[in-house]
Amino acid sequence: MRLLLLILILITSACTIQQQKEEPAPHSFSQALATPAWYQASDFDTVKVLSWNVEHFVDDIDNPYIDNGRENNPPENMEERRKLFVEIIKKANADIVILQEFESDSYAQQLAEERFPELGYQVFAGHESNDWYMNVVVMSRIPLGLFHSYTATNTPIIEQVDDEGNPASQAFTNNRMWTTEVLVNPDYSFYLTGVHLKAGRGDRNENWRLGQINLLRAHYDQLLALNPNENILTVGDFNSTPDSDEFQAFLGTGSSIEFVDLLGGTGVFSHPADSAFWRIDHILPNNNMKSEVARDTVIVNYYFSPDSMNMAADHLPMSIEIIPKDL
């Protein structure tokens, strides 16, 4: 009997030791990431972010999976526009650039490597549409963490119905929204969202945008549940003016997730580039982040004359500078 008990104890002990060996050691998310050899956090006392809708900015290569006249046969003025684009990007000298209506992140990387390698962009990302050529891409000289794409997500077109009378929804433009984490230094990071929301006036388009905005805010709610102090910066072409219902819904004033329009009430406009009369492009930090925005650095930029800026694109580029430490 004693021998049987001893054998059972030895077997149980051996199984416990083996189980402990097989269980992986716990890892935090930060431990799962590595800092690239090319990056020096000490180089970034501030972080400049540029957002720009560059208006149908296509390459010269026909994508066989996209049937669109502009993409198939680019306009003759594209090379002139590229030259202006390159000069504006050089003048801006931003650490992170978010481009709307840009064909692909591969194209951004090619331009960066061939025409402005001295700016040092290392990371290029986006999520291209399967059947359309206008995308939102990012190029950065600061490392990025996880990249969240909304491209496969179906969102409701609020209070609208389809041809059969069913509640209307869409996934066509949701690839033009993404969120990624910007890993500035061991003590400071922020979530960056790039957007190009549905264009057009009228109830259907406004409610289309509202469905997209509700998705973003639901994702932010998840992020803030994990860390209530999370910094979030949302930039891009909202196709919404500051007084619109959908824009106010995004700001969420008085809610648990609030964003700040630092150009609100200023009369600063972003579109069209040669005679701007409204602002549908926005740079919006959340409340957690607003104290880290360097003073008077949310700007609509004219790097050349209005006519030259309009030749480059019909929207004006906007920028912001962030002090990368929690204040």
C-alpha positions as CSV (number, residue, x, y, z in Angstrom):
1,M,0.0,0.0,0.0
2,R,2.8,2.4,0.9
3,L,4.6,1.6,-2.3
4,L,1.4,2.3,-4.3
5,L,1.0,5.7,-2.6
6,L,4.6,6.6,-3.3
7,I,4.2,5.7,-6.9
8,L,1.1,7.9,-7.2
9,I,2.8,10.8,-5.5
10,L,5.8,10.6,-7.9
11,I,3.5,10.4,-11.0
12,T,1.5,13.5,-9.8
13,S,4.7,15.4,-9.1
14,A,6.2,14.6,-12.5
15,C,2.9,15.7,-14.3
16,T,2.9,19.0,-12.4
17,I,6.5,19.7,-13.3
18,Q,5.9,18.8,-17.0
19,Q,2.8,21.1,-17.0
20,Q,4.8,24.0,-15.6
21,K,7.4,23.5,-18.3
22,E,4.8,23.5,-21.1
23,E,3.0,26.6,-19.9
24,P,4.5,29.7,-21.6
25,A,5.8,32.5,-19.5
26,P,3.4,35.4,-19.4
27,H,4.4,38.3,-21.7
28,S,3.1,41.9,-21.7
29,F,2.3,43.5,-25.1
30,S,5.4,45.8,-24.8
31,Q,7.6,42.7,-24.4
32,A,6.3,41.3,-27.6
33,L,7.6,44.3,-29.6
34,A,11.1,45.3,-30.5
35,T,12.5,48.8,-31.2
36,P,13.9,48.9,-34.8
37,A,17.7,49.5,-35.1
38,W,17.0,52.6,-37.2
39,Y,15.0,54.4,-34.5
40,Q,16.3,56.7,-31.8
41,A,13.6,58.0,-29.5
42,S,15.9,60.7,-28.2
43,D,15.6,62.4,-31.6
44,F,12.0,63.3,-31.0
45,D,11.3,66.1,-28.5
46,T,8.2,66.8,-30.5
47,V,6.2,64.8,-33.0
48,K,4.8,66.5,-36.1
49,V,1.8,64.9,-37.8
50,L,0.6,66.0,-41.2
51,S,-2.8,65.0,-42.7
52,W,-3.6,65.8,-46.3
53,N,-6.3,64.7,-48.8
54,V,-4.2,64.7,-52.0
55,E,-7.2,64.3,-54.5
56,H,-7.1,61.2,-56.7
57,F,-3.4,60.7,-56.4
58,V,-2.7,57.7,-58.6
59,D,0.5,56.1,-59.9
60,D,1.2,55.2,-63.5
61,I,0.6,51.5,-63.2
62,D,-2.8,50.1,-64.1
63,N,-4.1,47.8,-61.4
64,P,-5.9,45.0,-63.3
65,Y,-8.4,44.5,-60.4
66,I,-9.7,48.1,-60.5
67,D,-11.8,49.3,-63.4
68,N,-11.7,53.1,-63.2
69,G,-10.8,55.5,-65.9
70,R,-8.7,57.7,-63.7
71,E,-6.7,54.8,-62.3
72,N,-6.5,53.1,-65.7
73,N,-5.3,56.2,-67.5
74,P,-3.9,58.8,-65.1
75,P,-4.4,62.5,-66.1
76,E,-1.6,64.2,-68.0
77,N,-0.9,66.6,-65.1
78,M,0.0,63.8,-62.6
79,E,3.7,64.3,-63.0
80,E,3.4,68.1,-62.3
81,R,1.3,67.3,-59.3
82,R,3.8,64.7,-58.1
83,K,6.6,67.4,-58.2
84,L,4.4,69.8,-56.1
85,F,3.5,66.9,-53.8
86,V,7.2,66.1,-53.2
87,E,8.1,69.8,-52.5
88,I,5.2,70.2,-50.1
89,I,6.2,67.0,-48.2
90,K,9.7,68.2,-48.0
91,K,8.7,71.6,-46.7
92,A,6.3,70.1,-44.2
93,N,9.1,67.7,-42.9
94,A,6.5,65.9,-40.7
95,D,7.4,62.8,-38.6
96,I,4.1,61.1,-39.6
97,V,2.1,61.8,-42.8
98,I,-1.4,60.5,-43.3
99,L,-2.6,60.8,-46.9
100,Q,-6.2,60.5,-48.1
101,E,-7.2,59.6,-51.7
102,F,-3.8,58.0,-52.2
103,E,-3.5,54.9,-54.3
104,S,-1.4,52.6,-52.1
105,D,1.2,52.4,-49.3
106,S,3.5,50.7,-51.9
107,Y,3.3,53.9,-54.0
108,A,4.0,56.0,-51.0
109,Q,7.1,54.0,-50.2
110,Q,8.4,54.2,-53.8
111,L,8.0,58.0,-53.8
112,A,9.7,58.3,-50.4
113,E,12.6,56.1,-51.5
114,E,13.1,57.8,-54.9
115,R,12.2,61.4,-54.3
116,F,12.7,62.3,-50.6
117,P,14.8,59.6,-49.0
118,E,16.5,62.3,-46.8
119,L,13.2,62.6,-44.8
120,G,13.8,59.1,-43.4
121,Y,10.4,57.5,-43.6
122,Q,10.6,53.9,-42.6
123,V,7.1,52.6,-42.0
124,F,4.4,52.6,-44.7
125,A,0.9,51.2,-44.1
126,G,-2.7,51.2,-45.2
127,H,-5.4,48.8,-46.2
128,E,-6.2,49.1,-49.9
129,S,-9.7,48.6,-51.2
130,N,-10.2,45.5,-53.4
131,D,-12.0,47.5,-56.1
132,W,-11.3,51.2,-55.7
133,Y,-8.2,53.4,-55.9
134,M,-8.7,56.0,-53.1
135,N,-7.2,54.8,-49.9
136,V,-5.8,56.2,-46.7
137,V,-2.1,55.5,-46.1
138,V,0.5,56.5,-43.5
139,M,4.2,57.0,-43.7
140,S,6.2,57.4,-40.5
141,R,9.7,57.7,-39.2
142,I,8.4,56.6,-35.8
143,P,7.7,52.9,-35.2
144,L,4.1,51.8,-35.2
145,G,2.4,49.1,-33.1
146,L,-0.7,47.1,-34.0
147,F,-2.5,48.3,-37.1
148,H,-6.3,48.0,-36.8
149,S,-8.3,48.0,-40.1
150,Y,-12.1,48.4,-40.3
151,T,-12.2,47.2,-43.9
152,A,-14.2,44.0,-43.3
153,T,-16.7,45.7,-41.0
154,N,-20.3,46.4,-42.0
155,T,-21.7,49.6,-40.5
156,P,-25.3,50.8,-40.6
157,I,-26.5,53.7,-42.7
158,I,-28.5,55.2,-39.8
159,E,-32.3,55.4,-40.4
160,Q,-31.9,54.4,-44.1
161,V,-33.2,51.4,-46.0
162,D,-32.1,49.5,-49.1
163,D,-34.1,48.8,-52.2
164,E,-35.8,45.9,-50.5
165,G,-36.8,47.9,-47.5
166,N,-34.2,46.3,-45.2
167,P,-32.0,48.4,-42.8
168,A,-29.2,49.9,-45.0
169,S,-25.6,49.1,-44.3
170,Q,-22.2,49.3,-46.0
171,A,-18.6,48.1,-46.0
172,F,-17.5,49.9,-49.1
173,T,-15.7,52.9,-47.5
174,N,-14.6,51.4,-44.2
175,N,-11.2,50.4,-45.5
176,R,-10.6,54.2,-45.5
177,M,-10.4,54.2,-41.7
178,W,-7.7,52.6,-39.6
179,T,-6.1,53.0,-36.1
180,T,-2.5,52.3,-35.2
181,E,-0.4,52.9,-32.1
182,V,2.5,55.3,-32.4
183,L,5.4,54.1,-30.2
184,V,7.3,57.3,-29.6
185,N,9.3,56.3,-26.5
186,P,9.1,53.8,-23.6
187,D,7.0,56.3,-21.6
188,Y,4.8,57.8,-24.4
189,S,2.6,56.4,-27.1
190,F,-0.7,57.4,-28.7
191,Y,-3.3,55.9,-30.9
192,L,-3.6,57.5,-34.4
193,T,-6.6,57.1,-36.5
194,G,-6.6,58.1,-40.2
195,V,-10.0,58.6,-41.9
196,H,-11.6,59.6,-45.2
197,L,-15.3,59.4,-44.5
198,K,-18.1,59.2,-47.1
199,A,-18.4,62.3,-49.2
200,G,-21.7,64.1,-50.1
201,R,-24.5,66.1,-48.5
202,G,-28.0,64.9,-47.6
203,D,-29.4,62.5,-45.0
204,R,-28.1,59.3,-46.6
205,N,-24.5,60.5,-46.8
206,E,-24.6,62.1,-43.4
207,N,-26.0,59.0,-41.8
208,W,-23.5,56.9,-43.7
209,R,-20.7,58.9,-42.0
210,L,-22.5,58.7,-38.6
211,G,-22.4,54.9,-38.9
212,Q,-18.7,55.1,-39.5
213,I,-18.2,57.5,-36.6
214,N,-20.2,55.2,-34.3
215,L,-17.8,52.3,-35.1
216,L,-14.7,54.4,-34.3
217,R,-16.2,55.5,-31.0
218,A,-17.1,51.9,-30.1
219,H,-13.4,51.0,-30.8
220,Y,-12.2,53.9,-28.7
221,D,-14.4,52.7,-25.9
222,Q,-12.6,49.4,-26.0
223,L,-9.2,51.0,-25.9
224,L,-10.1,53.3,-23.1
225,A,-11.6,50.4,-21.1
226,L,-8.1,48.9,-21.2
227,N,-6.4,52.1,-20.3
228,P,-8.6,55.2,-19.3
229,N,-5.6,57.5,-19.8
230,E,-5.0,56.4,-23.4
231,N,-4.1,59.2,-25.9
232,I,-6.0,59.2,-29.2
233,L,-5.5,61.5,-32.2
234,T,-7.9,61.3,-35.1
235,V,-7.1,63.0,-38.4
236,G,-8.3,63.2,-42.0
237,D,-11.1,64.2,-44.3
238,F,-14.3,63.8,-42.4
239,N,-16.4,65.4,-45.2
240,S,-18.2,67.1,-42.2
241,T,-18.2,70.7,-41.2
242,P,-17.8,71.6,-37.5
243,D,-21.5,72.3,-37.0
244,S,-22.7,69.1,-38.6
245,D,-24.5,66.5,-36.5
246,E,-22.1,63.7,-37.4
247,F,-19.1,65.8,-36.5
248,Q,-20.6,66.8,-33.1
249,A,-21.4,63.1,-32.5
250,F,-17.7,62.4,-33.1
251,L,-16.6,65.0,-30.6
252,G,-18.8,63.5,-28.0
253,T,-18.9,66.6,-25.8
254,G,-20.1,65.7,-22.3
255,S,-19.7,62.0,-22.9
256,S,-17.1,59.6,-21.5
257,I,-15.1,59.9,-24.8
258,E,-14.5,63.5,-25.7
259,F,-12.4,64.9,-28.6
260,V,-11.4,68.6,-29.0
261,D,-11.6,70.7,-32.1
262,L,-8.7,73.2,-31.4
263,L,-9.7,75.2,-34.5
264,G,-13.3,75.5,-33.5
265,G,-14.7,79.0,-34.0
266,T,-11.5,80.3,-35.6
267,G,-12.7,80.7,-39.1
268,V,-9.8,78.6,-40.4
269,F,-10.7,76.7,-43.5
270,S,-9.2,73.8,-45.5
271,H,-11.1,73.4,-48.8
272,P,-11.0,74.2,-51.7
273,A,-7.3,75.0,-51.7
274,D,-7.4,78.1,-53.9
275,S,-10.4,79.7,-52.2
276,A,-11.1,77.9,-48.9
277,F,-14.5,78.6,-47.4
278,W,-15.1,75.7,-45.1
279,R,-13.3,73.1,-43.1
280,I,-14.1,69.4,-43.6
281,D,-10.5,68.3,-42.7
282,H,-9.8,67.9,-39.1
283,I,-7.1,67.1,-36.5
284,L,-8.7,66.0,-33.2
285,P,-7.0,64.9,-30.0
286,N,-9.0,63.4,-27.2
287,N,-9.2,65.1,-23.8
288,N,-6.4,62.9,-22.5
289,M,-4.1,64.2,-25.2
290,K,-5.0,67.9,-25.5
291,S,-2.5,69.1,-22.9
292,E,0.3,67.5,-25.0
293,V,-0.5,69.5,-28.1
294,A,2.2,72.2,-28.6
295,R,0.6,75.6,-28.4
296,D,-0.7,77.1,-31.7
297,T,0.5,74.1,-33.8
298,V,-2.8,72.9,-35.2
299,I,-2.4,74.6,-38.6
300,V,-3.8,74.7,-42.1
301,N,-0.8,75.1,-44.3
302,Y,-0.1,77.1,-47.5
303,Y,3.4,76.1,-48.6
304,F,3.0,77.8,-51.9
305,S,0.5,80.2,-53.6
306,P,-3.2,79.2,-53.4
307,D,-3.1,78.3,-57.2
308,S,-0.1,76.1,-56.8
309,M,-1.6,74.4,-53.7
310,N,-4.8,73.8,-55.7
311,M,-2.7,72.3,-58.5
312,A,-1.2,69.8,-56.0
313,A,-4.6,68.9,-54.5
314,D,-8.0,70.5,-53.8
315,H,-7.6,70.2,-50.0
316,L,-5.0,72.0,-47.9
317,P,-2.7,70.0,-45.7
318,M,-3.1,70.3,-41.9
319,S,-0.6,69.6,-39.2
320,I,-0.2,69.3,-35.4
321,E,2.8,69.0,-33.1
322,I,2.8,66.8,-30.0
323,I,5.0,66.9,-27.0
324,P,5.6,63.2,-26.3
325,K,5.2,63.0,-22.6
326,D,2.1,62.8,-20.4
327,L,1.4,66.3,-19.1
